[in-house]
Amino acid sequence: MPVVEEICTITAKGQTTVPKAVRQALGVGYGGRIAFRVEDGSVTIRALISDDENADPALTPFLGLLATDLATRPSDAVRAVTLAQAGRLDALAAEIGQVDPDDPIEGEVTL
C-alpha cells in the first residue's frame, strides 16, 4: 500500500472528515467503518471488514475504482445505453431464464 499522509482539522465538537485519499487507500466509502488505534503516542486507522457473511470484499475497492474513474474523466466515462444494446441485453437475459442464487454450482470452481 502506498504511503498516504493528509492533514485535516478537528472541529469544536471533536469531529473531522476523513480525507478522500485516505478513504480511497483504505477502500472505504459511505457507510464504511474505520477503527482508530492509539499506541505509544501514535494513531493508526484501519478499515473494518463487515461482519456480514454475504458482504463482497471486492465491492468497496471496485466502487472506489469507479469513483476515481468518474472523477478523472467524467465526460467520456459514462454513456447512455443504446436501444440496440438494451434489446440485446434483454434477449440475453431471456435466454438464461430464471436463476436461483441458492442452487448449487455445477462443476469445479476456483476462487
Secondary structure, DSSP 8 states (H G I E B T S, - for coil): -----------TTS-----HHHHHHHT--TT--EEEEEETTEEEEEE-----TT--TTHHHHHHHHHHHHHH-HHHH-----HHHHHHHHHHHHHH----TTS---S----
